[in-house]
Amino acid sequence: MRGNALVRATLAFCHDLAAAALAWLLAFMLRFNFEVPADFATSMFQKLLWVVPLQAAVFWRLSLYRGLWRYASITDFRRIVGAAAIGATTIAMALFVFQLKLVPRSSLVLYPILLVMAMIGSRVAYRAWKEGHLARLSRDDARRTIVLGAGTSAARFLEGTVRNPDWVTVGLLDDSDSKRGREIHGVKVLGRLEDLPRIARQMELDLAVIAMPGQSHAVRRRAFDLCRQAGVTAMMMPSYEDIVAGRVSMSQLRPVEVDDLLGRDPVQLDATGLAQWIGARVVMVTGAGGSIGSELCRQIARYAPSAIVLFETSEFALYTIEQEFVTEHPGVPIFCMLGDVKDRARLDDVMARWKPAVVFHAAAYKHVPMVETGNAWAGMRNNVLGTLCTARAAIAHGVEKFVLVSTDKAVNPTSVMGTSKRLAEMVCQGLQHFAATRFVMVRFGNVLGSTGSVIPRFRQQIAAGGPVTVTHPEMTRYFMSIPEAAQLVLQAGLMGSGGEIFVLDMGEPVRITDLAREMIRLSGVSEDDVKIVFTGLRPGEKLYEEVLADGEATLPTPHPKLRIARSREVSEDFLEAVSAWLDGAPARADDEVRAALSHWVPEYRPGGPETAPLPAPVPGPAA
C-alpha cells in the first residue's frame, strides 16, 4: 500500500482498535449496569493492555484493510465477524493461561458482539454517507420516485440509483401478492399497480419508473395509463435484452415513446434453427441501407454468418450501415456493394464473387403517393423488375433460399406500389416451379419509425406547434416495430420450404387519429395546443389495410405469429410476359401502367372504393 491507500488503511486500523477498546469497556459497563465496582474498574482498564494488542494482531492477520469502506460488502462483514470471534477467543485463552482475574465471563461474551456492531455499523454509515443516502434524507429537491414492478429490472434500477443523491425511491408496486410487504435493497413493495394514484397523492411523487420489460404490452400500457391518471411523469426501463446483459444504468432510463404504447409482446425465435441456417454462411441483403434491410443485417449478425453482403443503391445509406457495423459488430465480416437491383450484370458479378447461400430482398420503393403519381413506371421497374433480376441471379448462382420482403398493401391493392409488390410475389411464385432455389415471401404492415413512416412526420409537426395532419378520421393501419418485423422475416425464411407467402400477425389495427392523439399527449401538450386536421385520402390510399387477398386462405404454422397464405398458381408464360413488358421497354405513362396492372393482377382496383375526399378537407401537407 502506498500514499493515500496507506493513509486510509492506517486510519481504518486505528478506528478498529478504538472500537475494540470501547467494546471492551462497554462490555464491563453493561455487565454492572454502568456501576462498575472499583476493583473491576481497575481490572477493566488494565486488561486493555492485553485486549488491544491481541485484537490488533488478529485484525492485521486477517487482512481486514485491503478493501475500501465505501464498497463494504458481505465478504467484509464476514471477515469482521471472524476477527471478533477469533479475537475474543484469543483474549479469553490469554486471560486463562496467565490467570488474569477479575474479568466477568458475561463481558467476554458481550465483547465480540459489541465489537462487530461497532465495526460493521461504522462501515455501513460511511458507505451510506458516500452514496448519498444520509444527505438524501434532508434534501427537499431529490426526485421522489416509485418503481412499477418488483423483479430483476427493478432491482437493477435500485442498484443504479443507490449512489445518486438526486433520487429517492419511496417504494415499489407489483401485482404479485407474494411480493407484498417484501423489500428489495431496503425498498418496500407498498401495494398493487392500481394503488399508484393514491400513493402518488400521499407521498407527493415526482416520477414513476416502469420496470417491467419482460411483461406483456398490455401490462406496460396499463402501467402508463395509471401514471397518467396519477399525474406523475413516467419513464421506461431499457429492453429485456439489455437487462439480461447487465447494461442497465441511470442514463438508459427514457421517456415513454409511442412505440411502447403500440408495441407488442416479444417475438419468440427459433434461435437454434436460425443459428444452424445462417451460421457460418454468406448472407446477402438487398436494400441493406433501408429501415428493414439494415435491421435485417443487425439481426443476421447475431447468428455468426461467415459474411454479410450489403447491396444498396444509395451510397450514403450504405456508408451509414457500414460505419455502424465497424463499431457495433466488428467481428462480423461485411462487404459493401453499391448497385441497382435492376442491373443483372452487377448482381451476377456480386453473387459470383461472394456466393451467398441466402438472399433477403428488401430493396423496394415503398411510398404509396410518391409511386402513384408521376413515378408509376419507375416503381414498377424497381419493385417488379428488380425482384425478377435479383431472383434470376440467385437461381443462376445456386442461392439456396430467396426471401422477399413484401407488404400488406399487396392485398387487394388500390395503389401502384401495393400492386407492384403483389406482382413481385407472383414473380417469385412463378420462378419456384422450375428453380432449385426456394422462394419465400413475407407480408407485414407498417413499421414504427421506418423511412416514410407517419410517426417521424407527426413528431416534426408537434415540435413545430402543429397542426398534425391526418388524411381521414377513420384511417387505420397495422403497426409493428422494425426489430419485430425483421425477426419474423428471419423466422419465416427459416420455416419456408418454397413458394409460401407468410403473413405476419399484425395484432389489432390502430386508428391514425388515435395515434396522433397519443403522440400529442406524450409530448406534454394537449389538443388545445396542437390541433389535428384532416386533409383527405391521397392517391392510392385505402382507409383499411388487409392481410389476405380475395380467394386466399391461411394455414397455421408452428409459430404463433406466422400464418401461410395460399394463393393462385402462376404460370411460366405469365412470367415471360411480365418480363418482356418490363425489360427494355420505353418509359410508360401512369395510366398505361395502371391499365397493364389491371390485366396482370385482377384484384387491383385503381383508386379503390374508399378514396372519396372528405366533405370539407383542410388543405395542408399530409402525413
Solvent accessible surface area in square Angstrom, and as a share of the most:
residue,aa,sasa,rsa
1,M,118,0.52
2,R,217,0.79
3,G,53,0.51
4,N,111,0.57
5,A,39,0.30
6,L,91,0.45
7,V,85,0.49
8,R,123,0.45
9,A,7,0.06
10,T,66,0.38
11,L,118,0.59
12,A,14,0.11
13,F,44,0.19
14,C,68,0.41
15,H,63,0.28
16,D,0,0.00
17,L,36,0.18
18,A,52,0.41
19,A,6,0.05
20,A,0,0.00
21,A,22,0.17
22,L,119,0.59
23,A,5,0.04
24,W,0,0.00
25,L,28,0.14
26,L,65,0.32
27,A,0,0.00
28,F,0,0.00
29,M,64,0.29
30,L,70,0.35
31,R,110,0.40
32,F,33,0.14
33,N,122,0.63
34,F,126,0.53
35,E,142,0.64
36,V,35,0.20
37,P,55,0.35
38,A,85,0.66
39,D,75,0.39
40,F,47,0.19
41,A,26,0.20
42,T,75,0.43
43,S,3,0.02
44,M,6,0.03
45,F,114,0.48
46,Q,103,0.46
47,K,14,0.06
48,L,31,0.15
49,L,142,0.71
50,W,87,0.30
51,V,0,0.00
52,V,38,0.22
53,P,75,0.47
54,L,46,0.23
55,Q,0,0.00
56,A,17,0.13
57,A,64,0.49
58,V,15,0.09
59,F,0,0.00
60,W,142,0.50
61,R,193,0.70
62,L,60,0.30
63,S,33,0.21
64,L,20,0.10
65,Y,15,0.06
66,R,182,0.66
67,G,39,0.37
68,L,84,0.42
69,W,52,0.18
70,R,80,0.29
71,Y,109,0.41
72,A,5,0.04
73,S,47,0.30
74,I,112,0.57
75,T,65,0.38
76,D,31,0.16
77,F,41,0.17
78,R,158,0.58
79,R,93,0.34
80,I,2,0.01
81,V,74,0.43
82,G,27,0.26
83,A,0,0.00
84,A,0,0.00
85,A,52,0.40
86,I,83,0.42
87,G,0,0.00
88,A,13,0.10
89,T,76,0.44
90,T,45,0.26
91,I,1,0.01
92,A,35,0.27
93,M,119,0.53
94,A,12,0.09
95,L,11,0.06
96,F,169,0.70
97,V,101,0.58
98,F,120,0.50
99,Q,138,0.61
100,L,48,0.24
101,K,146,0.62
102,L,77,0.38
103,V,26,0.15
104,P,16,0.10
105,R,207,0.75
106,S,45,0.29
107,S,0,0.00
108,L,40,0.20
109,V,96,0.55
110,L,52,0.26
111,Y,1,0.00
112,P,25,0.15
113,I,90,0.46
114,L,25,0.12
115,L,0,0.00
116,V,29,0.17
117,M,123,0.55
118,A,43,0.33
119,M,0,0.00
120,I,38,0.19
121,G,37,0.35
122,S,29,0.19
123,R,7,0.03
124,V,75,0.43
125,A,52,0.40
126,Y,77,0.29
127,R,72,0.26
128,A,19,0.15
129,W,146,0.51
130,K,75,0.32
131,E,4,0.02
132,G,7,0.07
133,H,63,0.28
134,L,87,0.43
135,A,46,0.36
136,R,22,0.08
137,L,150,0.74
138,S,92,0.60
139,R,83,0.30
140,D,152,0.79
141,D,100,0.52
142,A,7,0.05
143,R,98,0.36
144,R,89,0.32
145,T,0,0.00
146,I,0,0.00
147,V,0,0.00
148,L,1,0.00
149,G,2,0.02
150,A,7,0.05
151,G,31,0.30
152,T,90,0.52
153,S,8,0.05
154,A,0,0.00
155,A,24,0.18
156,R,86,0.31
157,F,6,0.02
158,L,8,0.04
159,E,84,0.38
160,G,36,0.35
161,T,4,0.02
162,V,38,0.22
163,R,112,0.41
164,N,40,0.20
165,P,48,0.30
166,D,64,0.33
167,W,24,0.08
168,V,37,0.21
169,T,22,0.13
170,V,30,0.17
171,G,0,0.00
172,L,0,0.00
173,L,0,0.00
174,D,20,0.10
175,D,46,0.24
176,S,38,0.25
177,D,104,0.54
178,S,82,0.53
179,K,68,0.29
180,R,89,0.32
181,G,39,0.37
182,R,159,0.58
183,E,111,0.50
184,I,36,0.18
185,H,113,0.51
186,G,60,0.58
187,V,23,0.13
188,K,100,0.42
189,V,2,0.01
190,L,57,0.28
191,G,4,0.04
192,R,80,0.29
193,L,3,0.01
194,E,86,0.38
195,D,34,0.18
196,L,0,0.00
197,P,25,0.16
198,R,103,0.37
199,I,6,0.03
200,A,9,0.07
201,R,174,0.63
202,Q,120,0.53
203,M,59,0.27
204,E,132,0.59
205,L,17,0.08
206,D,66,0.34
207,L,1,0.00
208,A,0,0.00
209,V,0,0.00
210,I,1,0.01
211,A,3,0.03
212,M,18,0.08
213,P,21,0.13
214,G,48,0.46
215,Q,87,0.39
216,S,40,0.26
217,H,40,0.18
218,A,72,0.56
219,V,43,0.25
220,R,31,0.11
221,R,65,0.24
222,R,89,0.32
223,A,0,0.00
224,F,19,0.08
225,D,40,0.21
226,L,17,0.08
227,C,1,0.01
228,R,94,0.34
229,Q,128,0.57
230,A,21,0.16
231,G,71,0.68
232,V,15,0.08
233,T,74,0.43
234,A,12,0.09
235,M,34,0.15
236,M,11,0.05
237,M,6,0.03
238,P,11,0.07
239,S,54,0.35
240,Y,117,0.44
241,E,107,0.48
242,D,30,0.16
243,I,4,0.02
244,V,98,0.56
245,A,55,0.43
246,G,39,0.38
247,R,134,0.49
248,V,28,0.16
249,S,50,0.32
250,M,42,0.19
251,S,102,0.66
252,Q,58,0.26
253,L,19,0.09
254,R,84,0.31
255,P,81,0.51
256,V,12,0.07
257,E,67,0.30
258,V,3,0.02
259,D,53,0.27
260,D,20,0.11
261,L,4,0.02
262,L,26,0.13
263,G,12,0.11
264,R,45,0.16
265,D,64,0.33
266,P,69,0.44
267,V,20,0.12
268,Q,130,0.58
269,L,40,0.20
270,D,65,0.34
271,A,57,0.44
272,T,91,0.53
273,G,13,0.12
274,L,0,0.00
275,A,45,0.35
276,Q,139,0.62
277,W,23,0.08
278,I,0,0.00
279,G,20,0.20
280,A,86,0.66
281,R,73,0.27
282,V,32,0.18
283,V,0,0.00
284,M,0,0.00
285,V,0,0.00
286,T,0,0.00
287,G,12,0.12
288,A,0,0.00
289,G,20,0.20
290,G,31,0.29
291,S,27,0.17
292,I,8,0.04
293,G,1,0.01
294,S,9,0.06
295,E,16,0.07
296,L,0,0.00
297,C,0,0.00
298,R,72,0.26
299,Q,11,0.05
300,I,0,0.00
301,A,10,0.08
302,R,141,0.51
303,Y,18,0.07
304,A,71,0.55
305,P,8,0.05
306,S,52,0.34
307,A,6,0.05
308,I,0,0.00
309,V,0,0.00
310,L,0,0.00
311,F,1,0.00
312,E,15,0.07
313,T,100,0.58
314,S,44,0.28
315,E,126,0.57
316,F,156,0.65
317,A,21,0.17
318,L,9,0.04
319,Y,121,0.46
320,T,68,0.39
321,I,4,0.02
322,E,55,0.25
323,Q,75,0.33
324,E,46,0.20
325,F,3,0.01
326,V,90,0.52
327,T,99,0.57
328,E,108,0.48
329,H,46,0.21
330,P,108,0.68
331,G,70,0.68
332,V,24,0.14
333,P,63,0.40
334,I,36,0.18
335,F,63,0.26
336,C,38,0.23
337,M,24,0.10
338,L,79,0.39
339,G,16,0.16
340,D,51,0.27
341,V,8,0.04
342,K,56,0.24
343,D,64,0.33
344,R,88,0.32
345,A,75,0.58
346,R,66,0.24
347,L,0,0.00
348,D,41,0.21
349,D,62,0.32
350,V,0,0.00
351,M,0,0.00
352,A,46,0.35
353,R,126,0.46
354,W,59,0.21
355,K,143,0.60
356,P,4,0.02
357,A,17,0.13
358,V,0,0.00
359,V,0,0.00
360,F,0,0.00
361,H,1,0.01
362,A,5,0.04
363,A,17,0.13
364,A,19,0.15
365,Y,105,0.40
366,K,106,0.45
367,H,75,0.33
368,V,13,0.08
369,P,25,0.16
370,M,119,0.53
371,V,4,0.02
372,E,6,0.03
373,T,88,0.51
374,G,61,0.59
375,N,59,0.30
376,A,0,0.00
377,W,21,0.07
378,A,49,0.38
379,G,0,0.00
380,M,0,0.00
381,R,56,0.21
382,N,14,0.07
383,N,2,0.01
384,V,0,0.00
385,L,5,0.02
386,G,0,0.00
387,T,1,0.01
388,L,1,0.01
389,C,15,0.09
390,T,0,0.00
391,A,0,0.00
392,R,65,0.24
393,A,0,0.00
394,A,0,0.00
395,I,48,0.24
396,A,67,0.52
397,H,59,0.26
398,G,56,0.53
399,V,2,0.01
400,E,70,0.31
401,K,5,0.02
402,F,0,0.00
403,V,0,0.00
404,L,0,0.00
405,V,9,0.05
406,S,5,0.03
407,T,19,0.11
408,D,2,0.01
409,K,32,0.14
410,A,0,0.00
411,V,0,0.00
412,N,24,0.13
413,P,0,0.00
414,T,7,0.04
415,S,4,0.03
416,V,0,0.00
417,M,6,0.02
418,G,0,0.00
419,T,0,0.00
420,S,0,0.00
421,K,9,0.04
422,R,2,0.01
423,L,0,0.00
424,A,0,0.00
425,E,0,0.00
426,M,6,0.03
427,V,0,0.00
428,C,0,0.00
429,Q,19,0.09
430,G,0,0.00
431,L,1,0.01
432,Q,36,0.16
433,H,107,0.48
434,F,113,0.47
435,A,14,0.11
436,A,102,0.79
437,T,4,0.02
438,R,92,0.34
439,F,0,0.00
440,V,0,0.00
441,M,0,0.00
442,V,0,0.00
443,R,2,0.01
444,F,12,0.05
445,G,9,0.08
446,N,40,0.20
447,V,11,0.06
448,L,6,0.03
449,G,39,0.37
450,S,16,0.11
451,T,123,0.72
452,G,62,0.60
453,S,17,0.11
454,V,23,0.13
455,I,1,0.00
456,P,44,0.28
457,R,80,0.29
458,F,0,0.00
459,R,99,0.36
460,Q,111,0.49
461,Q,14,0.06
462,I,19,0.10
463,A,92,0.71
464,A,86,0.67
465,G,44,0.43
466,G,24,0.24
467,P,66,0.42
468,V,0,0.00
469,T,4,0.02
470,V,1,0.00
471,T,5,0.03
472,H,32,0.14
473,P,41,0.26
474,E,73,0.33
475,M,8,0.04
476,T,17,0.10
477,R,20,0.07
478,Y,36,0.14
479,F,8,0.04
480,M,1,0.00
481,S,35,0.22
482,I,29,0.15
483,P,60,0.38
484,E,13,0.06
485,A,0,0.00
486,A,0,0.00
487,Q,30,0.13
488,L,0,0.00
489,V,0,0.00
490,L,0,0.00
491,Q,8,0.03
492,A,0,0.00
493,G,0,0.00
494,L,41,0.20
495,M,55,0.24
496,G,2,0.02
497,S,75,0.48
498,G,22,0.21
499,G,19,0.18
500,E,10,0.05
501,I,0,0.00
502,F,2,0.01
503,V,9,0.05
504,L,2,0.01
505,D,65,0.34
506,M,8,0.04
507,G,35,0.34
508,E,143,0.64
509,P,65,0.41
510,V,29,0.16
511,R,79,0.29
512,I,11,0.06
513,T,3,0.02
514,D,56,0.29
515,L,1,0.01
516,A,0,0.00
517,R,78,0.28
518,E,15,0.07
519,M,11,0.05
520,I,0,0.00
521,R,103,0.38
522,L,50,0.25
523,S,59,0.38
524,G,68,0.65
525,V,56,0.32
526,S,48,0.31
527,E,64,0.29
528,D,119,0.62
529,D,91,0.47
530,V,5,0.03
531,K,114,0.48
532,I,29,0.15
533,V,30,0.17
534,F,50,0.21
535,T,24,0.14
536,G,6,0.06
537,L,22,0.11
538,R,59,0.22
539,P,74,0.47
540,G,6,0.05
541,E,15,0.07
542,K,17,0.07
543,L,23,0.11
544,Y,101,0.38
545,E,12,0.05
546,E,63,0.28
547,V,40,0.23
548,L,56,0.28
549,A,9,0.07
550,D,112,0.58
551,G,85,0.82
552,E,25,0.11
553,A,62,0.48
554,T,33,0.19
555,L,82,0.41
556,P,95,0.60
557,T,21,0.12
558,P,133,0.83
559,H,16,0.07
560,P,116,0.73
561,K,28,0.12
562,L,1,0.01
563,R,105,0.38
564,I,23,0.12
565,A,2,0.02
566,R,126,0.46
567,S,24,0.15
568,R,103,0.38
569,E,138,0.62
570,V,6,0.03
571,S,63,0.40
572,E,96,0.43
573,D,115,0.59
574,F,34,0.14
575,L,1,0.01
576,E,95,0.43
577,A,43,0.33
578,V,0,0.00
579,S,13,0.08
580,A,75,0.58
581,W,32,0.11
582,L,0,0.00
583,D,85,0.44
584,G,73,0.70
585,A,23,0.18
586,P,103,0.65
587,A,91,0.71
588,R,52,0.19
589,A,66,0.51
590,D,33,0.17
591,D,106,0.55
592,E,80,0.36
593,V,0,0.00
594,R,49,0.18
595,A,68,0.52
596,A,18,0.14
597,L,0,0.00
598,S,49,0.32
599,H,134,0.60
600,W,32,0.11
601,V,0,0.00
602,P,80,0.50
603,E,23,0.10
604,Y,3,0.01
605,R,138,0.50
606,P,68,0.43
607,G,25,0.24
608,G,19,0.19
609,P,122,0.77
610,E,56,0.25
611,T,45,0.26
612,A,69,0.53
613,P,103,0.65
614,L,21,0.10
615,P,139,0.88
616,A,82,0.64
617,P,64,0.40
618,V,65,0.37
619,P,124,0.78
620,G,44,0.42
621,P,87,0.55
622,A,26,0.20
623,A,22,0.17
